[in-house]
Amino acid sequence: MIDKFTFRSRQEGYRARSVYKLLFLNRKYRIIKKGDNVLDLGCYPGSWLQVIRQLKANAIGVDVKQISNIPDVKFILGDVREEKIISKIKSLGKFDVVLSDLAPKTSGNKLLDQERSLELSKVAFNIAKDALKPKGNFVCKVFQSKEFEEFLDKVKKEFYFVKATKPEASKKQSKEMYIVALGYKG
């Protein structure tokens, strides 16, 4: 059975239901503003990139899976854990916003999936610290685990405002949380 967010995303021409997570977060926290330069890590299939463009911001997406073209969006095919991809990102200059919807391929082993999610979140956080302009914003998906609070505390040291939240469009049974971090201290 198709849930209401999947149905709605198809009706409204978005590539994935996850679009409503970003729309919710942006409405509540004003993460992305017109003219911002936004880096979207784990951007496949591109629904967040669609929103970034609707908000009249500049978008660069990175993913291990190729996305279909979106007008006026730059795309980097590759793994954010690889040095050559990190170098490409660095060569693009500084960003106003770094978004991470990175998620591991789930194995069914809850602890392993949480560990892999946390690893990707840490990679995204390190990229954000390198790539963000002072006062920039960071949003990161992470699966809740024992180490979640420790990771959240690390993010809090680098930003003026940090909140962990679960958007309405997240599935009820999902362990995913989004960390919204505003005002990079740089």
C-alpha positions in Angstrom: 0.0 0.0 0.0 1.3 3.5 -0.9 1.5 5.8 2.0 0.2 9.4 1.8 3.6 11.0 1.3 4.6 8.7 -1.5 1.2 9.3 -3.2 1.5 13.0 -2.7 5.1 13.2 -4.0 4.0 11.5 -7.2 1.0 13.8 -7.5 3.2 16.9 -7.0 6.0 15.7 -9.4 8.7 15.1 -6.8 11.1 12.2 -7.1 10.7 10.8 -3.6 8.6 11.1 -0.4 11.7 12.3 1.4 11.0 15.8 -0.1 8.5 16.4 2.7 11.1 15.9 5.3 13.2 18.8 3.9 10.1 21.0 3.2 9.1 20.5 6.9 12.6 21.2 8.2 13.0 24.2 6.0 9.6 25.7 6.9 10.3 25.2 10.6 14.0 26.3 10.7 14.6 28.4 7.6 17.7 26.4 6.6 17.8 27.4 3.0 17.4 30.9 1.7 17.2 32.4 -1.8 20.6 32.6 -3.4 22.3 30.1 -1.0 24.9 27.7 -2.3 23.7 24.3 -1.1 25.6 20.9 -1.0 23.3 17.9 -0.9 25.1 14.7 0.2 23.3 11.5 -0.6 21.0 13.3 -3.0 19.6 10.3 -5.0 17.0 10.4 -6.5 17.0 14.2 -6.4 13.9 15.3 -4.6 15.8 17.5 -2.2 17.6 19.1 -5.2 14.2 19.9 -6.7 13.3 21.7 -3.5 16.6 23.6 -3.4 15.9 24.9 -6.9 12.3 25.8 -6.0 13.7 27.9 -3.2 15.9 29.7 -5.8 19.1 28.4 -4.3 22.1 26.9 -6.1 22.4 23.1 -5.8 25.2 20.6 -6.0 24.3 17.0 -5.3 26.6 14.1 -4.5 25.7 10.4 -4.6 27.0 7.0 -5.5 24.0 6.5 -7.7 23.5 8.6 -10.9 20.5 10.9 -10.8 18.4 12.0 -13.8 19.3 15.5 -14.9 17.7 18.4 -13.1 18.1 21.8 -14.8 20.7 24.1 -13.2 21.9 21.5 -10.8 25.5 20.2 -10.7 26.0 16.6 -9.8 29.0 14.6 -8.6 28.9 10.9 -9.0 30.9 9.2 -6.2 31.3 8.1 -2.6 31.7 11.0 -0.1 34.1 8.8 1.9 36.6 8.8 -1.0 39.4 11.4 -1.0 38.9 12.3 -4.7 35.2 13.2 -4.1 36.1 15.2 -1.0 38.7 17.1 -3.0 36.1 17.8 -5.7 33.7 19.2 -3.1 36.5 21.4 -1.6 37.4 22.7 -5.1 33.8 24.2 -5.3 34.4 26.7 -2.6 32.3 27.3 0.5 28.6 26.6 1.0 25.8 28.3 2.9 24.1 25.0 3.6 25.2 21.3 3.7 22.5 18.7 3.7 23.0 15.0 4.3 20.4 12.4 3.7 23.1 9.8 3.5 21.9 6.3 4.6 23.6 2.9 4.6 22.3 0.0 2.6 20.3 -1.6 5.4 21.3 -5.1 6.3 18.4 -6.0 8.7 20.9 -6.0 11.5 19.8 -3.0 13.6 23.1 -2.4 15.4 25.1 -2.7 12.2 22.8 -0.4 10.4 23.0 2.2 13.2 26.8 2.0 13.2 27.0 2.5 9.5 24.5 5.4 9.6 26.6 7.0 12.3 29.8 6.6 10.3 28.1 8.3 7.3 26.8 11.1 9.6 30.3 11.7 10.9 31.6 11.9 7.3 28.9 14.4 6.5 29.7 16.4 9.6 33.4 16.5 8.7 32.6 17.6 5.2 30.3 20.3 6.6 33.0 21.6 8.9 35.3 21.9 5.9 32.8 23.2 3.4 30.5 25.6 5.3 30.9 29.3 5.4 30.8 30.9 8.9 27.1 31.0 10.1 26.3 28.2 7.6 23.6 25.6 8.2 23.9 21.8 8.4 21.2 19.1 8.3 22.0 15.5 8.8 20.0 12.3 9.0 21.2 9.7 11.5 19.7 6.5 12.9 19.2 6.7 16.6 21.7 4.5 18.6 23.6 4.6 21.9 26.2 6.9 20.3 23.6 9.4 19.0 23.8 11.8 22.0 27.6 11.8 21.8 27.5 12.7 18.1 24.8 15.4 18.8 27.1 16.9 21.5 29.9 17.2 18.9 27.6 19.0 16.5 26.5 21.3 19.3 30.1 22.5 19.9 30.3 23.7 16.3 26.9 25.5 15.8 25.0 28.2 17.7 21.7 26.3 17.4 21.2 22.5 17.3 18.0 20.5 17.4 17.3 16.8 16.9 13.9 16.3 15.3 11.8 13.7 13.4 9.8 15.2 10.5 6.2 14.1 10.1 7.1 12.4 6.8 9.5 10.0 8.5 7.9 6.6 8.9 6.7 5.9 12.5 8.8 2.8 12.8 11.9 4.4 11.4 14.9 5.1 13.7 15.9 8.1 11.7 16.4 11.5 13.3 17.4 14.7 11.6 20.0 17.0 13.3 19.3 20.6 12.4 22.4 22.8 13.1 22.2 26.5 12.4 25.0 29.1 12.5 28.3 27.4 12.0 30.9 28.9 14.3 33.6 28.2 11.8 
